[in-house]
Amino acid sequence: MLDNWVNLDVGLTVRMFDELDAPVPMLYGNARFNLPLTGLYAQAVGNVISFGDNSVTDMAVGLGYEVAIVSLEVGYRNFDVSLEDDDEE
């Protein structure tokens, strides 16, 4: 969508899980903010789906430095799957 010192991407991701019989489509978002002329940036990436009491989220945030062919990044990632058990009696 944007492609200058602010980069913004949105889309659809499809994931396959061993425990499920079908692919899981997820909304995708990526926002990256470049600090001009420094090589420094901040980034947030997310994939999410929620249906009733079930949800899957995969979120990451990071700070980085990029110059020529060298790139360093530190960050945090959280992956959470929350599924309701329909077999309860």
N, C-alpha and C positions, 0 to 999 in steps of 0.2 A: 504494500500500500504506500508506504513512505520509504524513501531511500536517499537520505542525506545524513546529517548528524544524528537523526532519529530514524531507526529502521523498525518498521512494524509489519509483521506477517500474521495472517490468520488463515486457517484452513481446517482440514479434516485429516485425522490420523486413524489408521485401522490397526488394532493390535490383536494378536492371537495368544490365548492363554491355554496351557495344557489342560486345565480343569474345565474349560468350557468347550462346547461343540460348535460354536459359531464365532465369527470375527466380531470384535467390539469396536464400533466407530466412536471416535472421541473428537471433541472440538479442540483445535490447536491454536495457540497464540504465542508469539515471540516478539518481545520489545527489547531493542538494544539502543542505548544512548551513548554516543561517542563524544568525548570531550575533545573539541577541535584542536588540531596541531600537537596533541600530546601522546596519542596512541592508547590512552586510557578509555575504558568503557565500562558500563554497567548493563547487565542483561537479566531478563526474566523470561522463562519459558514455561508454558503450561499446557497440559493435555488433561481434559476432564470430560466425564459423562456422569449423569445422575438420572436414575429412573426409579421412581418410588423410593423405597428404603435402600436401594442399591446404588453404589457409586464407586468410581475409579478415578483417582487423581494422581497425576505425576507432575510435580512442580519443581522448578530449579531457579535459583538466583545466583548471580556471580559478578565479580569484579575482575577485570582483566587488563592486560597491557599487550599491545600488538605493534610490532615494528618490523618491517621487511619480512623475513621468513620466520621470525621468532614470535611466539605467542605464549603468554602465561595467564592462567586463570585460576582463581580460588572461588569456591562457592559452596552452596548447600543444596541438597536435593531431598525431596520427600515423595515417596511412592506409597499410596494407601489404597487398599481394596476393602470395601465394606459391603458384604453381601448378606441379605436376610435368608435364613434357613426356612424354606416353605414346608419342610417335612415334620415340623413340630406338631405334637398331638396334645 
